[in-house]
Amino acid sequence: MRWNRRDFLCAAAAAAVAGRTTSLRAMAGNADRMNSFREAKFGMFIHWGPYSLAGVEASWPILRPNGEISEADYRALPARFNPVKFDPHAWIQIAKSAGQRYMVFTTKHHDGFCMFDSKYTSYKITRTPYGKDIVKMLADACHADKMPLGFYYSPPDMNHPGFRDTSKLSATNYRGEPERPEWPLYLDYMALQLDELLTKYGPVAEMWFDSVDMRVQGEYDGQRFLDQIRHLQPEMVVNNRLGVPADFTTPEQFIPKAIPTRGIRMDSPDHSDADKMAVGVPSAANFQPWETCMTINNTWAYRPQDRKFKSTDTLIRSLIEVISRGGNFLLDVGPQPDGLIQPEFVERLQSLGEWTKRNAAAIYGSTYGPVQDESAYRTTAHGASTFVFLMDQSAHEVVVSLPGKPVKQAKLLATGKPLTFTPTDKGIRIPLDKSVWENGVPVLELR
């Protein structure tokens, strides 16, 4: 299932199809694009493909081999991929039960295998024993169940001879070879596949590009693809991993310690830019929209030997840290080779959902809170309410100071129980008892 000469020439000949220009209407809708994204707050990331059969991470075992699987054996996995238990509606129900309000699915990872029925390669899901277009099945189900769907798409592609010399092992040239004359044909291939993804599967909420090395993003002519996206689906949001500024930035497996501001990148290899963020609360104009992606264990794809699952409490606290700084939390699952999501993930997602349901008003549609840099609590804001997430279970009281906002009412959000409070020179003092922790991390609503 490798590219042949006919595939290669087909992409080159059809490249004109992807020639798009940016419309003024598309460029004018930035605020509208971001509203839905920022209101959703919590989404499900899905890494899935034939690699699940081997129980290994997506793509990386052939990019940085560690003896788990040879490249030849990895390439042969699609011949056995037959996820007969895949039910997209079941995935959506799991996401909804967790309180996740959008999904992002891996349409193509770095290995180049397409989970959609692309015309421009034979290395795809419809050439497996399963034979069905997974992306179409999921997209149709998401549209029917009113679940916004985003697409992860990897510009690096180990299977395409325009991206790299495929006569060599991927580990030798996995960053790509833009100096070769074939490189422009590879960019045309990308344009053709993006055209497919954005015209065949209905509205797409988010485009999530990725990279094997952030330092070579500039070789992808990112503005070309951003213009193409703005023309085809002007309402979708795009992340920043094509080497050009887009709609949001993407910290990976970590949470910024302060609210991100414009001009700060958090997807650099060493996260060094994250240390440059100022503390406190930025102006709305200086805020940098962001989305952190994180795994439930330590692996993006299905890996049965990885048993280091984060607890529900840890996941709840991670969500709080993200939303209190104005971000979105994209929490990953790696489905099993049969198409089911493993029970350890489902259990945690459902428990997390019990908490998000009780505290929805403090999460969805909120923005970063007016009080930052407090160890005892975190805050979000929505309308006339400030929400206080208590982080210290041993505390017998909390003192909250809201600048310029006298508090007239306080209650425990999960139950609606009114709370007594006393004004002090440092803010309002709210006594606490152990009962506030009965439903997980407590959230107080101050009006």
N, C-alpha and C positions, 0 to 999 in steps of 0.2 A: 504494500500500500504506500509506495513512494511516488513522488512526482515523476512522470515520464515526459518525454519531449512534447507530446501532444498537449498535455496539461499546460506546460510552460508557454508554448506558443499561443494557446487559447487565451491565456491571461493577457499576453502582450497585445494580441489583436483586438481584444474587447476593452482595452483600457479606456478608450474614449467614453465609454458608458459612464465612467465615474467622474468625468470632468464637470465640476459643479462650481457655481459662483455664489458668494454669500449675498443674501438679500438684506436690504435695510431693515425689513420687518423682523428678520431673525435676530439681528444684532440688537434690536431695541428692546427685546423681551427679557433682559437679564434678571430684573427684579422678580418678574412673574415666574421665571424658571426656578429661582432659588426659594421662593416661598414654600412650595409644596415639599421640597427637599428638606428644608430646615424644620418644617412642622412635623415631619414624619419621625425623626429622631432615632428610630431603632429598626434595623433591617437584618435580614438573613443573607449571608454570603454562602455560596454553594460551590465547592470544588469537587468535580466528579468527572470521571472518564474511565477508560480501560485500565488505567494505572491502579484503580481500586482492586482489581483482580489480584494484583501482586501485594497489596497492602503496603504500598510505598507512597512517598510524597509525589505530588504531581511534577513531572518533568525533571526535577533536580537530580534524581539518581543517575541520569545520563549526562547531565551538565557537570556535576561534580561527583563522579563515581565513588562509592564507598564500599563496593563489594556486594551490595544487596542484589543487584540484578544487572545483567549485561545489556548493552544497548540493543543487541539483536533480539534478546528475549523481551525487552521492553517494547520494541517495535512490533513484535508478534502478538501482543496482548489483544488488539482489536479483533483478531480472528476468533477469540473465545468470548467476546463481550456480549452478553445476552441478559440484560437486567429485566427479567420477566415480571418482577414484582413492582416495577416503577409505577407509581400512581401520583401524578402531579397534584391532584386535588388533596391527597393526603399530606404532601409536603406543605401545601398552602395552609391547611388546617393546623399543622404543627406550628408554623410561623405565626399564624393569628393567635393561637393559644398562648404563645409566648409574649404577645403584645408587639410583635414585629410588623411593621406597616409597609414594608417593601422587601423585594428580593433581588439579589444580583447573582446571576448564573454564569459559570465559565463556559462560554461558547467555544473558545479555543485557548488552550494553554500553550506554554513555550514549546512543547513537543510538536505542535502543529496539527494535532488531531482535532478535527472539527466535530462538535456535537450537534451540528446542523447540516442540512443537505446542501452544501455548497456546490455550485456548478463547476468550480475551478480547481477541484482536487478530488482524488479518489481516496484520500486518507481521511475518512469521515464515518459518522455513525451509520449512515445508510448502506455502507459496505461491510457491516458486521452481521453476525447472526441475528441480532435484534432487528436491524433493517429499518427502523422508524426514526423520524426526525425528532429527537428529544427536545430541541429548542422550540419547535412548533407545538409539540404537545404541552410543554410547560407554558408557553405564551398563550395558547388558547385557553388553558385552565385559569391562568392569572387574569385574563380579560373577563372570563365568565364569573370568576369569584371576586372581581374587583380588588385584585392585589397588584399594585404597580410592580413592574418587572424591569430590572436593569441588566445589561450585558457586560460581562468581563470579556475583554478581547486582548490577547497578547500580541503586540507587534513582533517580538522575537518569534522565530518559527524555525525549528531545527529540521523540518521536513522539506523546506523549500530551497531549491538550488540557487535561487536569486538572493536569498538571505545569507547563505554560506555555502562553501564547497561541501556538499553532502557526501562526497567520497571519503571524507575524513570523519572520525568520531566527533560527536557533538562537543565533547569536553575540550577539544583543541581549538574551536572557533565559535563557541556558543554566543559570544557577544555580537556576532554578525560581521560581515565584511563589506562595508559600504564603499570601499575603494575599488571593488570589482565592477566591471561594466554591466553585470547582471542586476545590480542594485536597483536601478530605476524600474526594472520589470517587477521586482519584488514590491515596490511601493504601489505599482499599478495593481498588483494582486491584492494588497491590503485594501485599496480603494474599491475594488470589485466586491470583496467580501463585506465591507462596511455597507455598500449599497444593498447587498442582499439582506443583511441583518436589519437595516433600517427601512426597508420597503416591503419585506415579505412577512413580517411577524407582528404588525400592528404597532401601536404607540410604545415607545421604549422610554422608561423613566430616567435611566442613567447609563452612561457609557464609562466603563471602568477599564482604562488601559493599564498595562503593567510593563515592567522592564526587568531584564536580568542584570542590568548595570545602569544606574541612574546617570552615570557620566557620559553615556553614549546616546541619550535621548534625542539630542539635537540632530542626529543623522536621519530622523524619520520624516522630516519636512512636516512637522506637526501642524502648522497653520493650514496646510492643504487639507488635512483631515478634519480639523476643527471647522473650516469653512464648509466642507461637505456635510458634516453633521448639522450645522446651523441651517443649511439649505433643506435637508431632508426632514429633520425633526427639530425645529427651532425651540421646542419647549423642553427638551431633555437637558439634563445637566451632564457635564463632562469633567473628569478629574484631570489632574495636572501632570500626568506621567508620559506626555508626548513631547516634552521639552519646550512647551509654550504655556503661558498663563491660560487657565481655563476658569472653571467655576469653583472648584474646591480643591484643597490639598489633602494629602493622604498619609498621616502617620500609620505605621504598621507595627502591630504587636506592642505598642506603648501608648500612653496617654500623656499629652503635654501637661506640664506642671503649671501653666498659666494660660490665659485666653490668647489664642493666636491672633496676630495682627498682620496686616498687609505686608507683603515682601518677605515674610518668613516661610521658608520651606521646611517641612518636617519629614520628607521622604528621602533625605540625603543618606548615604550609607552609614554615616556615624551619628546622625541626628544632631549634628553640631548646631544647626540653625535654631533648634528648639531652645537652646540655652540663651539665645539672644532676646527671647520674648520678655516684654516688660510685665511686671506684676500689676495687679489692679484691674480696673474695668475700662476697656477702650471705648472710644466713640463708635457709634454704629457704622460710620463711614470707614473706620480703620479696622473693623473686625474682618478677619479672614475666615470664611466658611471652611469647615473641615469635617472629615469623616475618618475615624480610626477603625481599622479592621483588626480583628483579634480571633484567636482560636479558643475552643472550649478545652481542648487538651493542648498539646504542643505541635500538632500537625494540621495542615490545611486539608489534606485528603484523608480517606479512610485508612487507618493504620491500627489494626487490632492490638498490636503490642504496646501501643502508647496508652497507658492507663493513668496518666497524670491529669485527671480531669479537675478543672476548677470547680469549686463548690458553688452552689446557688448564691450564697451570700457574697462570695467574691465577684460573681458576675453582676449581681445587683449593685454592688459598690463600684464596679467598673462603669456601669451604665450611669450611675450618679456622677462620677468624676467627669465623664464625657459631657453630659447634658448641662452640668453646672458651669461649663466653660463654653457652651454654645455649640457643641459638636454633635455629630451623628455617630451612633455605635453600630457597626456592621459586624455581627457575630457569625462566625463560620461554622458550617457543618460539612462533613465529608461523607456522603452516603455510601452504603455498602455496595458491593458489586451486583447484588440482586435488585438494587433500587430502593431498599428500605433505609431509613435513618436509624442508626444504632440506638438501642434503648437508653444508654447512659446520657446521650444528648437529649433525647425526648424528655426524659425525667427532669433534667435541669431546666430545659426550656419551659416546660409546663409549670414547674415551681416558680420560675422567674415570672411567668405570666400571671400567676395569682397575685404577685406583688404589683406588677405594672397595672393590672386592672383596678386594684384598690387605689392606686396613686396616679391614675391617668392624667388628672388635671395638672399635676406638677411636671409632667413629662412632655406630652404632645403639644405642639404649638408654643412651647415655652422658649425663652432665650436665656442666655447666661445671667446669673443672679447679680444683684447690686452689691453683694458682699463676697469678696474673694479672700484667699490667703488665711482662712480660719481653719484651725485643725479640728475643732469640735463639730463643725457642721459645714454643709455646702448649701448653696442657694440657687434657685431658678426664679424667673419672673414670668408672669402671664397676666396681662390686663392689670387690674387693681390689686392683684395678689402677689405676694412674695412667698415662696415655698422654701422651707428650711428642712434639710435632710440631716438627721442626727447621726453622727458617725461614731460617737463614743458611748458604748453601751454601759459603761460604768458611771457615767455622769448623773448626778442627782438634780442638776438644773442646767439651763442654758441661758446665756445672756446674748441677745441679738440686738445689734444697732443698725437700723436702716436709715441711711443718710437722707434727711429731708422728708421722711415719711413717718408721721406719727401713727402708731398701730392702734386700731380701734377694736379689733376682734382677732382672736386666736383660736384655732381648733386643730384637733388631730384629723388629718385628711382621711385616713382609712375608715374611720368610724363616724366622723362628724362631731365627736365629743368636744364641747367647749373646753378651753384651757384657761386657767387663771394666770394673770401676769401682773407684774409690778414694774412701773417705770423707775429707772435709776439713772444716774448721771452717765452710765456706760451703755445704756440701752434698756430694753425690757427684759426682766428676769422672769423665766418660766420654770417653775418647779416640775420635776419629772419623777415618775415612779416606774417600776419595772413593767407595769401593764402596757405601757406605750410600745414595748418591744414584742408584743404578742404576735404581730403580723409582719415580722421582719423589720428592716430599717425603717424607723418612724419618719413620717413627713408631716410637718406642721404647716398650716396655711395661716399666714398673717395678712390681714386686710387693714 
